[in-house]
Amino acid sequence: MSIRTIQLGLTGLEITVLGFGAWAIGGQWDYGWGKQDDDDSIATMRSALEKGINWIDTAPAYGLGHSEEVIGHMLKDLPASEKPLIFTKCGLPWKDGAWATYNDLSPASIRREVEMSLRRLGVDTIDLYQIHWPVSDKDIEAAWQTMAELKEAGKVRHIGVSNFSASQLDLAASIAPVETLQPNYSLIARDIEMDILPWCAMHNTGVICYSPMGSGMLSGKMTRKRIAAMPDDDWRKAKSNMLKEPQLSRNLALVDVLNEIANQYDRSAGEIAIAWVLLNSEVTAAITGMRHPGQTVITAVADVVLDKKDLDKINRFFEENDRS
């Protein structure tokens, strides 16, 4: 099976418009999604690759190294011709025995992190290395200079950032080109439309969006009953406002609209949410989190094209409801 590909900004990499998001397969940590079976994770990644996805996005923070380790185990059994591109991050290390990460963008920490990621993943070079979260401007300057040096040294092929503001992108770009940005973008997280997406278009910075289904809120499977039954170690239940009122009622109403559209195409609300994100010309690709092999059917969304009638229906919802 093939999925259409597109060039990722300044990197020159040809990536599929959908990528495999490895956040949830990290298992339990302070921003985890609950318990996860490693065999399920490996089977899911293999299924996604068989369906045409050619890149995996992860981070050391996901399960405090565990997501990278599981990916490394999967990569061992793949011939070189079948191995996907691997994107990972830095800036959120943790102390031994701790359950949570902390921010550290010091050059020494970044250099230590890249070596640990290379070892866990079992690769010689990381295809895309990203700053996970920014902190102070001073830290960004030193961190981005270090990232450029890692690229020059061949430890990583390309460098990018995640969760940066337009002013932070300006700061980084004054030191070295920002090849990619990874922002949160979905129908319930649209802040980047105002200045960040235009910045990326102007600078030919590739945009790979995370949480295009709003961390599952727009999947079509989220109900009040399911939310109530979520395990306490699922970060969405403890730390996200999208599952709390008044946002919850508004989000569920949006899902009703997505379901109306989805029924016309024999698709799910989640697929329509992803298709909407991919329709934005300033977006390069979307990261789709999957935990079980059956969820890889979502790769078919790459062929979904929404028409004007569908978009008008979505736009009417936002005209009639406050975006807050």
N, C-alpha and C positions, 0 to 999 in steps of 0.2 A: 504494500500500500504506500502511496506517496502523499505527502502534504506539501503544499506550495511553499517555496522558500523566498526569502527576501534578504537583501544585504543589510547587515547590522551597522548602520552609521559609518563611522570612520574606520571601523575594524576591517572591513572587507570580507568578513565572515558571512557565508551564506547559511542562514538559519531558518528552520521551519517557523511558521507564524505562531505555532504553539510550542511551548517548552514544558518539560517536566519539572514541577516544583517540589523540592525535597524537604520542605519545612516540616510537614506532618510526620514523615517517616523517621524523624529524629527521635520520636517517642517523648518521654517525659522530661520536662525541665520547667522553668518558671513561665515560659510562653509556649508550652507544648499543647498538643491536641489530644492528649490522653495516651493510653497504652497502644503500642503498635507492634505487630509481629514482623520480625525481620524477614522471614521467608515470604510473607505477603508483600513486603516492600520490594524485594528483589524480583518477585514474579510480576509485580506491577510495572516496574521499570522495564523489564524485558518485553512485556506486552506493549508498552508505549513505544519502545524502539521498533518493534516489529510493525507497528502501525504507522511508522514513518517519522516520529519525532527524532530530532538529531541533536538536542542539547538538554542538559540537566542543570538546573540552578539550585545551589545549596549554600550552606554557610557553616562555619565551625560552631556557631551558637546553637544551631538546630540539634537539640539533644546533647549539647556540650561535647561535640565531636562525633556523636554517634551517627548522624546522617552521613557525614563524609566517610565514616568507616564502612557503613552498609553499601554505599556507592562503590567504594574501593573493592569490596568483596565481589560485587556484581561485575566490575570491570575486569577482574582477573580472568574470568572465564570467557571473555569476548575476544574474538580475533581482532586484530588491529583495524581491519576494514569496517568493522561493525561498531567500533567504539564511538560514543557520542562526544560532542564538545562538552567540556566541564567548566561551569562558571561557579566561583565561590567568592567569599568575602573576608573582610578583616575588621577589627575595631571593637569587637565585643568578646574579649577573653573572659576567663573565669579562674577562680582560685581552686586548687585541689580540695575536694571534699565539699565544695559549695554547690548550691542548686541554681544559682543565678549568675548572669553575666554582669560585667561592668564596662563602662566606656574607657578605651585607651587607644589613642591614635598616635602614640609616640613612635618614632622610627624604630626603636629597639623592639617594641611590642609587635609592630607590623612585620618586621623581619623574622621574629620568632614564630609568629602565626603562619607565615607563608611556608616555612619549613615543616611545621606540624601538619598543615593541610596537604602538602605534597606527599608526606609520609602516609597519612591516613587514606588518601585517595589512591596511592600507589602509582602516581604519574610523575613524569620528569618536568613537565611544564603545565601550568594552569592556563587554560585558554582565555578566560576573562577573570580578572581579579578586581573586586569592587570594595570600596569603603562602605560598610554596612549602614552606619548612622553617623552624621556629622556631630561635632561638638563645637568648641570655640573656633573662631577664625584663625587664631594663632596655630591651633592644632591642625587645622585643615592644611595650612601652608606647608608645614613640615611633613605631614602625612602624604600629601599629594606629590611632593618632591621625592619622597621615599618610594612611592608607587612607580613614578617615572624611572627611578633608578632600578627597581626590580624588573621592569620591562626591558630596560637597556641590558641588564645582566642575563636576560633569558629565562628568569624564573617564571615569568608570566608573559603571555603573548600580547595581551591587551589589558587596558585599565579603564575602570568606570567607577561610578558612584551610585549610591542608593539614598533616597529620602533627602536629597539636597534641595534647598531653595534656589531661586534664580540668582540671588546675590552670592550664594555659596558656589554656584556653578561659575559665576564670573571670576571669583577668587581663584578657583582651581584652574580655570582656563588661562589665567594670566601666567601660570607656571608651566603647564603642559596641556595639550588638548584633552578634553573630556570625551572619550570615545563612546561611552554609553551612560545612560541613566536608568535606574530601576526605581520607579515610583509606585505608590499605591494608587490604582485607578480603576474605578468601576462606576456604575450608575449611582452608587451611594457614596462615592468619594471622588468628587469632580474638581477639587480645588486647583489641580495642576493645569486646568484648561486656560486659566487666565494669563499666566506669564511663563510657566515652566515649559509647557509643550511648545509654545512659540519660540522660546529660547533654544530648545533642542533642534527645532526645524531650521533656525537661522544658522546654527553651528554644525549642522549635519551630525548631531549626536544621536545615536541609536537609542530607542526607548523600548525597554522590555518591562511591561507592567506586571505587578504582582496583585493577587487577589481580585481578578476581574469578575469573580462571582461574589465579591464582598465577603470573603472568608466563609463561603457557604450560605450566607444569608439569602442570596439570590438564586440558589440552586433549584428552588422549587420543592425542596424536601424539608425545609425548615418550618416547623409548626410550633405553636405554643407548647404543645404536649412534648415534642422532641426537645425543645429548649429546657423545659423543666426536668427532663430525664438526663440531661447532659452530665457527665462526670465532673466532679469539682475541679479536677486537674486539667480541664479543657480551658485554655486561656480566654476563650470567647465568653464563657459564662461568668468568669470572675472579673475580667478587665475591659470588656468591650461595651460601649454604650449602645451599639446597634441592636442588642438584644433586650434593651431596657426601654421603657416608655419615656417620652412619646415616640422615639425613633422606631420602636418595634412595630407599632401599628402602621406607621407610614411605610416602612419597608415591606411589610406583608401586603399592603395595598399595591405597592409597585410590583411585587411578585405576581399578584393577580393579573396585572396588565401583561406581564411577560408570559404568563401561562396562556392568555388569550392569543397572543401572537404565536407562541410555540405550538399550540394545537393545530394551527394551519399548516405547519411544516412537519408535523409528527416529530417534534423535537421537545426538549425540556426547557424550562425557564432559564436554567443555568447556561444552556447553549446559546440562547438568545442574548443573555447578558454578555457572554464572551464575544459573540458576533458583533454586538454594538461597540465594544471596545476596539475590535479589529477594524471596524469601519472608519475609524478616525485616521486620516492620512498621516498624522504626526506620530502615530504609534507604529512601532516596528513589529512587535510580537507580544504575546501574552503568556504568562506563566500559569500553568494549570496544575494545582495540587491534586495528587491522586494517592490513595492508600491501599486500594484493592484492585486486582486485575480487571474486575468488571467495570470499574470507573474509566478505563481507557477508551470506552466507546465515545467519550467526549471529544476525541480527536476528530470525529466526523464534522465537528462544528467549523472546521477550516473551510468547508464547502458551502456554509450557510451565508447567504447574502440577503440582508434586510432591504425591503423596498420602501418607497416614500410613505406609503400607507402605514407601514409598521413604525417608522420613525415619527410620523405625525402623532400616532397613538402614544408613544413614549413621551414626546415633547408636550403633549396636552397634559399628561400626568404632572409634569414639572411645572407647567403653567398654573395648574390648579392646586398645587401643594408647595408649601414653603420648602426650600432646599436645606434648611438647617437640620 
